[in-house]
């Protein structure tokens, strides 16, 4: 297999030779993955993969308009490149005008590691996790879970000389333990599987299953609820996905307001800041745009553009919505590109401190099957999962049945009365796509549990 | 009941360029290398998946991208343990090395495996070909032509009073696969599918709010003939009526929450079937393989043949042979021929969806052919067949069902869905809700969701419509497994009448009182 940087070069040469486009952008991603999966104290499906995606984006300029053709292929044989370029240029020539047209970026510097081999991974990266799991498999609890490690190395090259490269490591370990009718879950994100605390994760699971030795049936209703960081991450990630500027400007999202958008609207008094930042320590992600197709949040014309920190909510006030360059110009607002992480500031209290200061309330573990019910207010439904605990007089006193909830992230931020310390966490529901999150715990005085779920 | 189907259709042939791949050489290289390295079993899958997504916003092009994924996957059993590896390069040397990597994975993890893998027997099928039934390959149609149709349909909606924005999305997929295993089976298959949707938005700028309504056309395993023109789907009728329905919805009264009789249209009920029956009768879920992710099922093996799933009018089949079904195929990803079988008969739970590993664990002699992988880089897992509710024998119409309701709601079109991890508690919304008064429709309602426990809901099904009400709906991207995989699946059903289902007012659920 020839190198990804060679593929980028060959694509640009072929595009120039064919001459069917005014500009060309090529995005190549080399991907190496390894995964373990287990159920009932036994390994199930495990594997390693190697793959490559090559996307050729051709741009044909006519007057002030631009026409785009984007074709992606995982074929690695260099003989496929001419066909890929031809398909992209043909698509551009026949495409209607792109609404997100903008000048593409140029450059004259080649990254020092442009031609270096891409890093790989294999199942032996899980050696430490597997060693701890082997002990766990011999225990009394039934363990289920998944560990994955992915290394995506992305190359962006343009016919205008821009060259950018970034390796994104993504990893996670999730363990679900069952004892009798009780179920508990812990999960961590990790870029490199160095020092994954699997033993302490198993100890935490045992503690939680111990809490469930006493069970309490509670009806639906509104409860004071402590949302730990994973649950806050899942809810805030959904909020982040709806913060597209164009939709809000056009009056068709929950971030729309009479005559404009909700930017400037205050959400609660805790002074929380929700932001994405490619340089966030421990949660680093691609510092430039690598878009293979356009959407309301991203534009292929912005490929290679620096991604900066964006405060979507600043000090409790909605501060920014997502705008690629063309949309930003259209609506006369700043460019705002979401990075592939989501963070929220918090307070100083640990979750255990928050539990100690709770007279009576619910402590959640994770949320599941979160879906939008009413887009006008961003009302979401979903379920609690793998551990709802009753807190009484500052202590966990038992496990409670699961619930279906109906809540809006915007309303939760309006009603939250306390935020704990912000911690790196693994979102449970959206962990397939979003593993890089840092969130506080939140205290909600009246979390709406719409009905009881019999699921355990 | 078990019907062995999945014949070869004659309308189309497998594309020559896929047949031109070195399938035999790759199979020989991978399977012999796996066997030589110690595998007791191996299979090779070459998969090429072409996907096109076109999205227009208010008639302007937002996204148009074609993606082609190609690769080979080798799955092995070594000492009763699975190993898997894949690679993007279709080269015999790479195939052999990939097979050896799969063996290494199995060997490394064998000490952690407590359940020895055994495969159910299946007849050997040598060099068989299957192609789905479609007329026009969507990938033979230039993107510009597709964009033009989406633009024209968008324009019809935008021209109507009260429609402020229109989102048009078309997804097209062509799957081509070659499968070979060490038992001697080899199959080559090709199928296509399409999902066109149009979403209209009415904005009340002064109030800062909006309302939406989407077309009801389901995804289907047909070709471009489904989208262009009215021969397969009545696009003219659907696009013509949508603006007035949306306008009526914006002014509709808010529903009164509480137990309500529902007549549910197939355009909504398919999704309830998918979540509360389709996933609940997956055997891998029932025995815990998805416990940490997609979840388990209340329908555990001890309840098979015993549990009352619903009322006596409830009959549900799983079927990988139904015409234009999204999960219809000739052979699954373990070389098992497509079949049709019962899941619920006369309201009683009688069947599971299985693959070759789970069939013997359930005590079945043969897999019913539900293995599928969505990518050459993913392990095949047990996925859903087309799971469908059967109609009544007589020709009960939707109007007949509505006539049985004094005060209720007729639910049309799917929208929001959510169900718990054991498939008990679910909540669904829809596109359109019509009040039923004294057996007749009486205008639309808004802010409606229905919430129930699976067996209570199906137990409250009083009547189903006849064959004339039966429609095939479906999902294009049903998620399951880690690493995450998506699968397309259809669900057929008639209209059906349910008594006393808990209806929520979503405005009240959000805490708004006005």
Interface residues (C-beta under 8 A of the other chain):
Chain A: X1 X33 X35 X36 X37 X38 X39 X40 X41 X42 X43 X44 X45 X46 X47 X48 X49 X50 X51 X52 X53 X55 X68 X69 X70 X71 X72 X73 X74 X75 X76 X77 X87 X91 X94 X95 X96 X97 X98 X99 X100 X123 X124 X130 X133 X134 X137 X142 X144 X145 X146 X148 X174 X175 X176 X178 X183 X185 X250 X251 X252 X256 X257 X258 X259 X292 X293 X294 X295 X296 X368 X369 X370 X371 X372 X373 X374 X375 X376 X377 X379 X381 X382 X383 X385 X402 X404 X406 X408 X411 X432 X448 X450 X451 X452 X453 X454 X455 X456
Chain B: X53 X55 X57 X60 X61 X62 X63 X64 X65 X66 X67 X68 X69 X70 X71 X81 X82 X83 X84 X85 X86 X87 X88 X89 X90 X101 X102 X105 X106 X108 X109 X111 X112 X113 X114 X115 X142 X143 X144 X147 X151 X164 X165 X201 X203 X204 X205 X206 X207 X208 X209 X210 X211 X212 X287 X288 X289 X290 X291 X292 X293 X295 X298 X377 X379 X381 X416 X417 X418 X419 X420 X421 X422 X423 X424 X425 X427 X429 X447 X449 X451 X453 X479 X481 X482 X483 X484 X502 X504 X506 X507 X509 X510 X511 X512
